[in-house]
Amino acid sequence: MPARLDLNADLGEGFGAWAAGPDEAILAHVTSANVACGFHAGDPSSIDRTVALAARAGVAVGAHPGHHDLRGFGRREIAVDPAEVEADVVYQVGALAAFARSHGVPLAHVKPHGALYNQAARDAPLARAIARGVARCGRELVLVGLAGSEPMREAAAEEGLRFAAEAFADRAYDDDGRLVARSRPGALILDPSAVARRALRIACEGRLTSIDGAELSLWAETLCLHGDHPQAPAIARAVREALESAGVVVRALGR
């Protein structure tokens, strides 16, 4: 049976007069959109616009909740009570669900953003808080988290949620299978050919090489391509073409 993989992108990450990336061009190549919910980026107008674009493109819509941290773009770790995180998730996912419903599309998945995502990958109480918040919004929602994260996988199972393991073809990993901090040179990979090769290894071999040369086992159901830089459309196109040329079925989660 051919490998199957969802391609997702973090979109709608502007705010007010500020646009974050070429979202419409990226939507031509991905199968799922993680839409910023207003805490780390996004506002009502950008959410409405991004959901509408995704609906027209036939791309599955998901919520991308983060820490309440516009100034830091949600990339700063915050020590927060898990009960607050649970409420934050319900608030943000609920907003996305309303916009999705208004455009006649279901909300398909929830993927935490930035520091919240990375903290939950190793922090079981935080992972459980996110899963509880998602479950309160609907147990039909897929919870997306870092491939290899037992806290996220176990939290999803406890709440009766499907968990989808996620990998990153355009981000470097350390030897422990964690994402390298963006402050380190080489953390973000911007060459379309290099990203496409990495995507193929993940899809077909379940493997990837860390930034320091270690071989990692990395089985994933969904692959993230970051959309907040000018090269994003070219990377998305190169990855989609490489996967389909290799016989990989590229399809949204649950479809």
N, C-alpha and C positions, 0 to 999 in steps of 0.2 A: 504494500500500500504506500502511495507517495506521502511524503511529509506534508504536514499542514501547519500553517502559521498565520496568525493575525498580525497585521502591521498597524501600529497605533502611533499617534502624534499628539503632543501637548499643544493645544491651540487656544485661541481667544485670550492670549496672555498680555494684551494691552490694557490700558486704563485711561479713560477720558480721551485726551487728544493724542495719547501715545499708542502707536501700533507696535506689536512685538515681532511679527513675522509675516511671511507671505502665505497666509493660511489657505486661501483659495487654491493656489498652485499646489500646495501639499496635498490637499484633499483629493486631487486627481489621481493620487497614487496609493493612499493608505486605505485601510478598511475600517478603522475605528478612530474616533476623535475624543480626546480627553479635554473637556472644556473647563477652563478656569472659572471658579465659582464666586470670585469677588474678594476672597481673603488675602491671597498672595498676588492676585492680578485679576483683571476682568471687572466689568461693571454691568448693570442691566442691559445697556445698549450693545456692548460687545458680546455678551452671552446670547442675546436675541439674534444678532447677526451671525455668530458662529454656528449656532444650532441650525439656523435657516440654511446656511451654506452646506453644512453636513447633510441635512435632510435632502437637499437638491442633488447632492453628489451620491446619494445612496450609501453614505458612510454611517456606521453605527455610532450612536452618541453616548458618551459616558461623562460622569462628573469627576472633576479633578480638584478635590478639596485640599486645602493646605492650612498651615498655621496662620493666625491673624497677624500678618506681617507684610504689609504692602511695601514698606520702606526697604525691607531686606529681600523682597521677592520670594518670601517663604523659604529661603535657603539657610536661615539661621536657626540652630537648634534652640528650642525653648523648653524649659522645664515647666510642664503644665499638668494639672490634675487630670487623670484619665476621664473623670466625669465631664470636665469641660470639653475635652476632645470629642467625646461622644456627642455632646450637644452641638458642637461646632460642625461635626460631620452631618448630623440630621439637618441643620440649618442650610448648609451649602448644597447637599444632595437634593433637599426639598426644592430649593430654588431652581436647580437644573431640571428637575423632573417637571416643574410647572412650565418652563420654556419648551421642553421637549414635547409635552402634551399639547401645547398651543400650536406646535408645528406638525402635529399628527404622527410623531415618531415615539417609540418607547425609549425609556432610559435603559441602557443595556448593562452598564458596568460602572464601577467606582474605582478610581486609582488615586491614592494619596499623592500629594506633591512634595517634592524637595526634601527638606529636613524632616517633615512629618513622616514621609515614606521611609527615609533611611533610619530614623529612630525606631519606627515600628518594626522594621526588619529584624531588630535585635532586642527589642523591649516588649516582653509578653503582655504586661498590663496595658501598654499603649496600643498594641495590636488588637487586644480584646476590645478596647474602647472603640476603635475604628470599626471593628466587625459588628459590635452592638449597634452603633449608629447606622451602619449600612442596613442591617437586618430590620431596624425599625422603619426604614424607608421601603423595604421590600425584599423578601428572601429570594426573589427571582433575579436580583442583581448579582453580577459576577464581581467578586473582589479581586483586584489585580495587585500583585505584590512581587517583590524581588525573588527571582528564582533562587532556591536554596534557603529561603527564610522559613525556618520551622515555626517561629512565633506567629507569622502571618498565616501560614497554612493551617496551623492548629486552631487559631482564633476563628478562621472562616468555618472550619469543621464544627466547632462548638456552637456556632450560630446557624448552622444549616445552610451556609452559603457555599456556592462553588468558588474555588480558588483558582485563579489563572496565574501561573508562574511567568514572570516577565524578564526578558533579557534586553541588553542595550548593545546594538552593533556600533553605535557612534560614541560610546563612552569607554574609557579604559577601566579595567578591573585590577584590584590588587591580588596578591597570592591567596587571600582568604575568600575570594569571590565577592568582595564588596566593591562598590564604585569608588574610584579614586577621586579625591577632592578636586573640585574644579580649579583650585588655586595651583595645583601641580601641573607643570608643563606636560602636554600630551594627554591630559584628561579628556578632552573633547577631540574627536577625530573628524576632520572636515573633508577628507579626500573621498569622493564618491566611490571610486574603485576599491579603495581599502575598506570602506564600510560595507560595500556589497560582498566582498570576499568574507568578511567577518560574519555577515548575515547568513551566508551559505553554510559556513562551518557550524553555526548554531543550529540551523534548520536541519541539516543533513547528518551532522556528526554529534551534535550535542556537546560541542567542545569549543574552547576559545583560549587564546594565549594571554596571560596577564601582562601588565605593563613591564614586569620584571622577568618575563620569560617562562613562568610556570604554566603548565597545561591544566586547564580547569574543565570540570564536567559541568555543563550548563544547559540542561534540558528546559525548554520554554515553550509555552503555547502562544505567547504574544511578544512582539518585538517592538521596542520603542525607538522612534526616530524624532529627535528634537527639532522643533519648528521655529526656534527663536533666533535664527541667523540666516544670512542671504543664501548660503549654499544648500539650505534645507530642501528645496524642490528638486535640485539635481541629485542629491543623495537619495531622496525618496524614489525618484524615477529609476536610478541605477539599481537600488535594492529590489524594487518590484520586478524589474526586467530580469535581473539575475536569478531571482527565486523562481519565477515562472519558466524561464528557460531551462532550469534544472528540474522541472517537473513538480516543484513544490506548489501545493494548493494554497493560495493566499485568500483567506476568507475571515470575516469578523467572527469573534467569539459567539457561539450559540447559533450561528447561521449554517 
